[in-house]
Amino acid sequence: MKLLQCRRWCSSVSTGNLAFLLSLTFIPQRTAGFVIINNNDGRIPSRILRATDSDESNKPSSFEIGLYVHIPYCRRRCRYCNFAIVPIGTQVDTESPPSRRSDDELVDVATQGFLQMDRAYRKSLLQEIEWLRSTTDASDSPIILKSIYFGGGTPSLAPIETIHAIWEALFTTTCTTSSSTTDNTPLFQLTPTAEVSIEMDPGTFSIEKLYALKDIGFNRISLGVQSFDDRVLEAIGRVHRRQDVLEAIAMIHTVFCKDDNGTPPNYSIDLISGLPGLDLALWAETLATATSLQPSPPNHISLYDLQIEQGTVFGKWYNHHSSDDNNNDDSVSIQHASQRTRATSSILPTKNDRSMLPSEEDSAFMYKYAAGYLKAKGFEHYEVSSYARHNNNNKMHRSQHNQIYWATDGQWFALGLGATSFVRGQMVARPRTMVDYQTWAGELQQQQGGGERQGTVDSKDFLTDVIMKRLRTSDGLDLDWIERHHGKECLDSVMKGAALGLDLGLMTLVEVEDDDKDSGEGSKKNVLRLVDPEGFLYSNNLISSIFVELDEIHEDGGD
């Protein structure tokens, strides 16, 4: 049985390539609208991305649009991590004021090296933003964003002046482009209710930095907790400890709690199940702690099951399938990925810090227990790994940024090392190493469309991408949408692939209200959903069964 994979949903990696998405399984990003609009000069048409003159100034465009910014710094690489990061060490001072940094004698060598690298990375990000402005058609209206997400890495390690410089470049009213012209329109504009998130690790920020981030415009924190147990944190290579978590939450409450109406701060925490040293009792204690944190518990929890990745420390310790260790092909199938198993006691490393991993059975129980426990605590299980709390106004604190990735009509921009954008049906993947990214960013002005890897997603890849991500949400897959955009034959194949899941009670068919304004008031739509939690637990197998049926009609010449 293949359980969920340990990946942050708002990582920068995204693609329309089906096999790549299947191999990662936990990637949230999705393609842009199913209609591919080609433009020979490589520029982004304003009619797609910008509000028109007739639009209200704060009205979003017809598409859901988000922006991801990658900050790759980490104090060190965790033992399970294979993200595009740059470890900077645990002794670097990232918060000393610029006036102090101007005197090299007052700054240690490690911090000097980090600040020099940060200035170079900031320059590359600003070059990329300028390139984006130059390749977007001029208009009297900025691109309207529903959300911004600063992810990593650990963005809270970035000096505040770097965050501020990026923000200014995105939202200032003037910018000199490579053609030496001045654009008096900001590149982006936020909706009044935009979600502006930043990932932070406990122990990497002060209350002064939190106040500065709030002043810039951030209104949501994603806190990388992973565990409250110091022994587990040590085993997985995390730098912070339980006390750092508690102090971080206290600071978040102080800065972001709205005392005038008693509204608690808007923050999420990440937790990982299936970790070495984690047993069922400790997992139950972890969830109890998470839902009762003081002075303000989180209103969103992202809960991942550990995935042993090749090329990581854990990959060397626990993954005894040599074929996986030697396989660098991103197009690994679900079936192949599901063959990865946890180490048995006979092949476990003998060092004391290499604790046993929970069994597959225990990991499955942890998942189901979390689903039931968090539901009882007032959380909505709205996606395989995501839980959102209801507040007093019955508002659900779903991640607005992730909602864009999972929708069928969204697009997202992306900036920074390793980040992948998807706009107007075009994928642009940026280099994953610092040197390569800086070279790429410096050469952007000489390129038409830039990108280490880019391409247009065809209707087949878009369809499979939508099916995978919609079925991983509690809202499910709109079957009427499938028939409307891809035909009756495609719908029949989806239902044929879902037949076993329906028979086993792992999937369900429901009729729900259609919120599409074009459908008319009182309209209904048919939706296919995975049952929570059993269907979610077996999502890989259930979704791959649908893909098998779709492949048959594509092989017969359908599209």
SENUDREN-699743 format. One record per residue (C-alpha): residue in one letter; chain; residue number from 1; z, y, x. Coordinates in steps of 0.001 Angstrom, whole numbers, plus 500000, padded with zeros to 6 digits. Example, Ala and Ser with C-alpha at 12.3 -4.5 7.8 and 13.67 -1.06 7.14 Angstrom:
// SENUDREN-699743
A,A,1,507800,495500,512300
S,A,2,507140,498940,513670
END
This chain:
// SENUDREN-699743
M,A,1,500000,500000,500000
K,A,2,499016,503403,501341
L,A,3,501567,506099,500651
L,A,4,501132,509848,500740
Q,A,5,500297,511510,503989
C,A,6,502437,514082,505742
R,A,7,500365,517251,505698
R,A,8,501107,520830,504767
W,A,9,498834,521667,501863
C,A,10,498174,525212,503188
S,A,11,496998,524115,506596
S,A,12,493804,525793,507662
V,A,13,491740,522608,507820
S,A,14,489357,522391,504893
T,A,15,485974,520893,504262
G,A,16,483430,519825,501714
N,A,17,482743,516628,503634
L,A,18,483909,513778,501440
A,A,19,484677,511244,504145
F,A,20,486696,513774,506129
L,A,21,488682,514707,503039
L,A,22,489355,511082,502240
S,A,23,490569,510336,505740
L,A,24,493054,513205,505533
T,A,25,493927,512609,501882
F,A,26,496442,515431,501800
I,A,27,494013,518298,502409
P,A,28,494198,520766,499547
Q,A,29,491194,522909,500235
R,A,30,488122,522505,498157
T,A,31,484618,523691,497943
A,A,32,483433,526834,496251
G,A,33,481646,526927,492888
F,A,34,479241,524090,492160
V,A,35,476268,526449,492024
I,A,36,475117,527047,495601
I,A,37,473719,530544,496071
N,A,38,471481,530750,499113
N,A,39,470918,533972,501013
N,A,40,468573,533829,503965
D,A,41,470138,536629,505967
G,A,42,473555,534945,506003
R,A,43,475321,537876,504369
I,A,44,477800,537422,501533
P,A,45,476431,538968,498328
S,A,46,478687,541573,496787
R,A,47,477829,540338,493307
I,A,48,479644,537106,494120
L,A,49,482671,538373,496000
R,A,50,483341,541925,494909
A,A,51,484267,543572,491663
T,A,52,481456,545699,490214
D,A,53,481619,549359,489353
S,A,54,482185,548451,485721
D,A,55,485226,546318,486562
E,A,56,488756,547622,486334
S,A,57,490156,548427,489763
N,A,58,492753,545676,489610
K,A,59,490619,543083,487854
P,A,60,489948,539871,489828
S,A,61,486385,538761,490365
S,A,62,484971,535875,488366
F,A,63,486058,533428,491053
E,A,64,489571,532559,492200
I,A,65,489662,533906,495762
G,A,66,492317,533413,498430
L,A,67,492742,534154,502125
Y,A,68,494310,531941,504792
V,A,69,495389,533323,508195
H,A,70,496321,530848,510931
I,A,71,499077,531711,513404
P,A,72,499190,528761,515836
Y,A,73,502473,529390,517682
C,A,74,505196,526724,517693
R,A,75,508235,526396,519903
R,A,76,507192,522815,520618
R,A,77,505027,520155,519039
C,A,78,506889,517912,516594
R,A,79,506516,514194,517179
Y,A,80,504463,513693,513997
C,A,81,502218,516764,514365
N,A,82,498485,516834,515121
F,A,83,497767,520355,513842
A,A,84,495935,523071,515776
I,A,85,498956,524725,517409
V,A,86,499996,526342,520691
P,A,87,503519,525435,521891
I,A,88,505216,528480,523449
G,A,89,508592,527020,524436
T,A,90,512088,527580,523111
Q,A,91,513108,530443,525397
V,A,92,510435,532995,524468
D,A,93,511719,536226,522908
T,A,94,509304,537127,520108
E,A,95,511403,539884,518537
S,A,96,512281,542286,521323
P,A,97,511052,545824,520516
P,A,98,507754,546977,522077
S,A,99,509613,549667,524045
R,A,100,511568,546979,525857
R,A,101,508457,544927,526507
S,A,102,506810,547835,528293
D,A,103,509152,547269,531216
D,A,104,508177,543937,532764
E,A,105,511461,543813,534683
L,A,106,513338,543490,531382
V,A,107,511193,540638,530069
D,A,108,511302,537101,531445
V,A,109,508164,535413,532725
A,A,110,507826,533070,529736
T,A,111,507996,535956,527280
Q,A,112,505508,537973,529324
G,A,113,503064,535071,529181
F,A,114,503499,534673,525434
L,A,115,503025,538379,524730
Q,A,116,499868,538438,526833
M,A,117,498493,535456,524905
D,A,118,499495,537029,521594
R,A,119,497654,540256,522400
A,A,120,494525,538247,523217
Y,A,121,494822,536217,520012
R,A,122,495403,539359,517955
K,A,123,492255,540863,519451
S,A,124,490265,537766,518476
L,A,125,491567,537864,514913
L,A,126,490638,541524,514601
Q,A,127,487160,540746,515974
E,A,128,486767,538083,513324
I,A,129,487894,540458,510578
E,A,130,485368,543044,511797
W,A,131,482647,540385,511788
L,A,132,483596,539442,508240
R,A,133,483295,543064,507187
S,A,134,479913,543383,508868
T,A,135,478531,540255,507155
T,A,136,479731,541259,503695
D,A,137,477410,543534,501726
A,A,138,478630,547101,501348
S,A,139,480095,547958,497984
D,A,140,482297,550505,496288
S,A,141,484817,547769,495502
P,A,142,486851,545515,497821
I,A,143,487044,541743,497598
I,A,144,489800,540906,495132
L,A,145,492374,538368,496344
K,A,146,494727,536322,494204
S,A,147,496725,535104,497189
I,A,148,497187,535326,500943
Y,A,149,498814,532616,503018
F,A,150,499875,533011,506653
G,A,151,500233,529448,507929
G,A,152,500440,527626,511196
G,A,153,501957,526753,513419
T,A,154,504970,528933,512844
P,A,155,503865,532444,511794
S,A,156,507472,533667,511962
L,A,157,507162,533435,515764
A,A,158,504419,536078,515811
P,A,159,505583,539580,516830
I,A,160,505805,541809,513784
E,A,161,503260,544229,515264
T,A,162,500704,541385,515295
I,A,163,501298,540619,511617
H,A,164,501107,544332,510831
A,A,165,497856,544788,512786
I,A,166,496212,541927,510896
W,A,167,497381,543355,507585
E,A,168,496073,546815,508427
A,A,169,492677,545428,509378
L,A,170,492445,543577,506080
F,A,171,493535,546409,503801
T,A,172,492885,549741,505513
T,A,173,490232,552042,504042
T,A,174,488255,552602,507235
C,A,175,486924,550304,509881
T,A,176,484340,550889,512597
T,A,177,481879,548009,512707
S,A,178,479638,546913,515535
S,A,179,476887,549181,514221
S,A,180,479193,552191,514704
T,A,181,479244,552989,511006
T,A,182,482317,553711,508954
D,A,183,483160,551828,505790
N,A,184,485533,553766,503570
T,A,185,486241,550730,501374
P,A,186,489014,548262,502235
L,A,187,487736,544792,502947
F,A,188,490260,543210,500572
Q,A,189,492433,544239,497657
L,A,190,495308,542295,496098
T,A,191,495741,541722,492397
P,A,192,498966,543232,491007
T,A,193,500519,539764,490764
A,A,194,499150,538409,494045
E,A,195,501190,535814,495888
V,A,196,501630,536700,499576
S,A,197,503191,533808,501502
I,A,198,504219,533184,505081
E,A,199,505416,529975,506696
M,A,200,508670,530278,508624
D,A,201,510883,527842,510487
P,A,202,514683,528095,510464
G,A,203,515977,529712,513626
T,A,204,512742,531583,514403
F,A,205,513415,534903,512684
S,A,206,516059,537560,512198
I,A,207,516996,539476,509082
E,A,208,515280,542513,510613
K,A,209,511995,540603,510770
L,A,210,512421,539535,507144
Y,A,211,512860,543149,506071
A,A,212,509760,544097,508071
L,A,213,507719,541328,506439
K,A,214,508882,542434,503006
D,A,215,507866,546018,503811
I,A,216,504388,544813,504812
G,A,217,503925,543063,501467
F,A,218,505061,539441,501755
N,A,219,506756,538169,498602
R,A,220,507053,534411,499174
I,A,221,508510,532333,502009
S,A,222,507601,528729,502828
L,A,223,510472,527342,504895
G,A,224,509850,524293,507095
V,A,225,513119,522426,506569
Q,A,226,511895,518772,506738
S,A,227,515491,517418,506748
F,A,228,519101,518595,506532
D,A,229,520363,515852,508851
D,A,230,520693,516823,512500
R,A,231,520093,513278,513731
V,A,232,516833,513022,511792
L,A,233,515735,516477,512947
E,A,234,516351,515428,516542
A,A,235,514441,512167,516028
I,A,236,511313,513945,514782
G,A,237,511363,516586,517524
R,A,238,512372,519624,515448
V,A,239,514158,522449,517240
H,A,240,516266,523715,514334
R,A,241,519387,522135,512871
R,A,242,521102,522103,509460
Q,A,243,523092,525264,510174
D,A,244,519882,527131,511013
V,A,245,518526,526168,507579
L,A,246,521591,527470,505778
E,A,247,521533,530735,507727
A,A,248,517809,531191,507048
I,A,249,518294,530755,503303
A,A,250,521182,533217,503289
M,A,251,518963,535815,504988
I,A,252,516086,535156,502563
H,A,253,518481,535725,499660
T,A,254,519772,538960,501155
V,A,255,516313,540407,501724
F,A,256,514295,539115,498768
C,A,257,516789,538732,495926
K,A,258,516118,541335,493235
D,A,259,519632,542437,492396
D,A,260,518537,544761,489593
N,A,261,517565,541889,487306
G,A,262,519144,538940,489071
T,A,263,515804,537378,489987
P,A,264,516299,534917,492874
P,A,265,514058,535069,495948
N,A,266,510687,533356,495760
Y,A,267,510771,530668,498421
S,A,268,509699,527077,498936
I,A,269,510977,524387,501280
D,A,270,509177,521471,502902
L,A,271,510839,518050,503059
I,A,272,509532,514804,504546
S,A,273,510416,511304,503386
G,A,274,509795,508134,505363
L,A,275,511211,509654,508559
P,A,276,512832,507558,511306
G,A,277,516544,507154,510614
L,A,278,516160,508068,506933
D,A,279,517578,505564,504439
L,A,280,517821,505639,500660
A,A,281,521334,507080,500568
L,A,282,520464,509866,502983
W,A,283,517297,510647,500996
A,A,284,519332,510997,497793
E,A,285,521710,513302,499664
T,A,286,518741,515307,500973
L,A,287,517422,515971,497474
A,A,288,520879,516841,496155
T,A,289,521309,519350,498974
A,A,290,517849,520835,498424
T,A,291,518419,521527,494733
S,A,292,521873,523049,495214
L,A,293,521311,525321,498189
Q,A,294,523328,528529,498087
P,A,295,523237,531393,497466
S,A,296,519789,530693,495942
P,A,297,518126,527274,495627
P,A,298,514346,527074,496169
N,A,299,512008,527436,493224
H,A,300,509389,525217,494870
I,A,301,509612,522046,496953
S,A,302,506780,520425,498896
L,A,303,507657,516815,499512
Y,A,304,505568,514733,501915
D,A,305,505748,511147,503099
L,A,306,505429,510699,506842
Q,A,307,501959,509767,508027
I,A,308,501681,508300,511505
E,A,309,498775,510180,513103
Q,A,310,496812,509069,516133
G,A,311,497264,511298,519156
T,A,312,500891,512127,518291
V,A,313,504116,510878,519843
F,A,314,504821,508833,516731
G,A,315,501292,507467,516899
K,A,316,502159,505959,520286
W,A,317,505589,504753,519196
Y,A,318,504961,503250,515792
N,A,319,501260,502617,515263
H,A,320,500464,499159,516619
H,A,321,496853,499035,515360
S,A,322,494900,499712,518539
S,A,323,491722,500241,516522
D,A,324,493310,503334,514970
D,A,325,494457,504635,518344
N,A,326,490918,504489,519666
N,A,327,489181,505819,516556
N,A,328,488391,509517,516755
D,A,329,485962,509489,513828
D,A,330,487079,511827,511049
S,A,331,485096,509793,508519
V,A,332,487735,507065,508259
S,A,333,487652,505577,504775
I,A,334,490590,505263,502427
Q,A,335,490477,501519,502855
H,A,336,490612,501763,506639
A,A,337,493353,504379,506546
S,A,338,495399,502188,504234
Q,A,339,495576,499505,506932
R,A,340,497916,501660,508985
T,A,341,501376,500168,508724
R,A,342,504824,500982,509938
A,A,343,506094,499333,513088
T,A,344,508104,496140,512777
S,A,345,511294,495576,514721
S,A,346,509462,493293,517145
I,A,347,507272,496088,518470
L,A,348,509596,499078,518105
P,A,349,510332,501104,521244
T,A,350,513765,500310,522636
K,A,351,514925,503856,523458
N,A,352,517839,505094,521370
D,A,353,515952,508094,519954
R,A,354,513210,505934,518478
S,A,355,514843,505022,515180
M,A,356,513448,502522,512716
L,A,357,511083,503836,510071
P,A,358,511879,502997,506447
S,A,359,509935,500089,505022
E,A,360,506943,500683,502750
E,A,361,509068,499527,499824
D,A,362,511828,502009,500650
S,A,363,509296,504806,501126
A,A,364,507807,504035,497709
F,A,365,511263,504090,496171
M,A,366,511969,507464,497843
Y,A,367,508862,508886,496239
K,A,368,509663,507612,492762
Y,A,369,513325,508585,493045
A,A,370,512356,512132,494069
A,A,371,509983,512446,491103
G,A,372,512692,511451,488651
Y,A,373,515522,513369,490286
L,A,374,513642,516635,490628
K,A,375,512390,516406,487047
A,A,376,516005,516064,485912
K,A,377,516819,519182,487933
G,A,378,514214,521271,486130
F,A,379,511231,520889,488447
E,A,380,507680,520233,487298
H,A,381,505836,517599,489355
Y,A,382,502521,519431,489187
E,A,383,500758,517825,492148
V,A,384,501256,514649,494175
S,A,385,503514,516379,496706
S,A,386,504449,519608,494909
Y,A,387,507331,520487,492598
A,A,388,507852,523833,490877
R,A,389,511018,524993,489124
H,A,390,511096,526583,485678
N,A,391,512995,529878,485586
N,A,392,514882,531439,482691
N,A,393,511622,532825,481288
N,A,394,510056,529359,481389
K,A,395,507753,530494,484175
M,A,396,506663,527766,486569
H,A,397,506733,528689,490242
R,A,398,503578,526811,491195
S,A,399,501980,527790,494482
Q,A,400,499236,530219,493482
H,A,401,497476,529758,496813
N,A,402,497287,525997,496427
Q,A,403,496087,526421,492856
I,A,404,492980,528085,494287
Y,A,405,492297,525086,496512
W,A,406,492631,522676,493604
A,A,407,490575,524656,491081
T,A,408,486874,524065,490378
D,A,409,485834,527718,490619
G,A,410,487693,529051,493643
Q,A,411,486716,530234,497091
W,A,412,488804,531047,500117
F,A,413,488389,533020,503282
A,A,414,490082,531870,506467
L,A,415,490852,533487,509797
G,A,416,492099,532158,513092
L,A,417,492152,529173,515374
G,A,418,491264,525904,513630
A,A,419,490884,527562,510210
T,A,420,488078,526582,507848
S,A,421,486750,528907,505150
F,A,422,484706,528065,502100
V,A,423,482804,530972,500575
R,A,424,479575,530903,498579
G,A,425,479242,527167,499164
Q,A,426,479272,527625,502950
M,A,427,481834,525956,505193
V,A,428,482710,527596,508512
A,A,429,485109,525698,510777
R,A,430,486603,527590,513685
P,A,431,487345,526042,517100
R,A,432,490720,524315,517449
T,A,433,491679,525393,520973
M,A,434,492740,528891,521989
V,A,435,490130,529329,524713
D,A,436,487281,528106,522519
Y,A,437,488378,530225,519564
Q,A,438,488644,533397,521643
T,A,439,485178,532787,523088
W,A,440,483796,532147,519601
A,A,441,485392,535297,518163
G,A,442,484074,537410,521030
E,A,443,480514,536227,520402
L,A,444,480543,536651,516615
Q,A,445,478587,539884,516546
Q,A,446,475652,538149,518211
Q,A,447,475657,535341,515634
Q,A,448,474251,535109,512137
G,A,449,476900,533346,510128
G,A,450,478946,532079,513103
G,A,451,481024,528934,513120
E,A,452,481635,525875,515213
R,A,453,480646,523732,512254
Q,A,454,479059,525002,509088
G,A,455,477001,523714,506228
T,A,456,476338,523892,502531
V,A,457,478148,521408,500310
D,A,458,475788,519553,497982
S,A,459,476594,518671,494386
K,A,460,477605,515093,495226
D,A,461,480200,516134,497804
F,A,462,481452,518878,495543
L,A,463,481860,516457,492649
T,A,464,483824,513906,494646
D,A,465,485947,516677,496128
V,A,466,486794,517999,492660
I,A,467,487595,514524,491333
M,A,468,489941,513774,494203
K,A,469,491888,517009,494016
R,A,470,492029,517363,490243
L,A,471,493372,513814,489862
R,A,472,496115,514641,492354
T,A,473,497378,517332,489971
S,A,474,499346,516865,486763
D,A,475,496686,518899,484914
G,A,476,494180,516153,485683
L,A,477,490400,515940,485672
D,A,478,488439,517688,482915
L,A,479,485996,515016,481726
D,A,480,484057,517498,479613
W,A,481,483462,519522,482789
I,A,482,482107,516390,484484
E,A,483,479620,515750,481677
R,A,484,478670,519409,481310
H,A,485,477842,519919,484988
H,A,486,476913,516429,486218
G,A,487,475669,514542,483177
K,A,488,476549,511622,480947
E,A,489,475680,508993,483550
C,A,490,478154,510522,485985
L,A,491,480868,510637,483318
D,A,492,480251,506963,482482
S,A,493,480669,506068,486160
V,A,494,483946,507980,486360
M,A,495,485280,506140,483326
K,A,496,484089,502784,484666
G,A,497,485895,503470,487943
A,A,498,489041,504486,486060
A,A,499,489052,501421,483785
L,A,500,491467,499330,485863
G,A,501,493876,502235,486310
L,A,502,493843,502798,482557
D,A,503,494435,499098,481869
L,A,504,497377,499009,484284
G,A,505,498954,502102,482774
L,A,506,498526,504071,486007
M,A,507,496085,506523,484400
T,A,508,495925,508066,480954
L,A,509,493419,509884,478736
V,A,510,494685,512934,476848
E,A,511,493209,515678,474691
V,A,512,494475,519155,475549
E,A,513,493781,522756,474653
D,A,514,490742,524180,476437
D,A,515,491734,527446,478116
D,A,516,488101,528329,478873
K,A,517,487387,531552,476951
D,A,518,483752,530506,476462
S,A,519,484819,527374,474594
G,A,520,486237,529284,471643
E,A,521,489710,529476,470169
G,A,522,491292,526144,469303
S,A,523,488838,524124,471384
K,A,524,489952,520832,472900
K,A,525,488936,519012,476063
N,A,526,489355,515449,477303
V,A,527,491347,515005,480503
L,A,528,491941,512031,482791
R,A,529,495341,512028,484502
L,A,530,497348,509890,486883
V,A,531,500696,508780,485497
D,A,532,503747,510264,487226
P,A,533,505010,508769,489487
E,A,534,503324,505343,489601
G,A,535,499772,506651,489330
F,A,536,500382,509305,491957
L,A,537,501812,506652,494252
Y,A,538,498591,504636,494093
S,A,539,496283,507666,493945
N,A,540,494184,506615,496950
N,A,541,493227,503264,495432
L,A,542,492627,504667,491969
I,A,543,490442,507527,493157
S,A,544,488467,505351,495567
S,A,545,487602,503009,492665
I,A,546,485908,505938,490931
F,A,547,484016,506837,494097
V,A,548,482665,503286,494371
E,A,549,481094,503624,490924
L,A,550,479695,507077,491722
D,A,551,478133,505765,494921
E,A,552,476146,503252,492906
I,A,553,474380,505892,490815
H,A,554,473764,508046,493895
E,A,555,472244,505069,495710
D,A,556,469976,504553,492713
G,A,557,468606,508048,493170
G,A,558,470987,510088,491055
D,A,559,472642,513267,492319
END
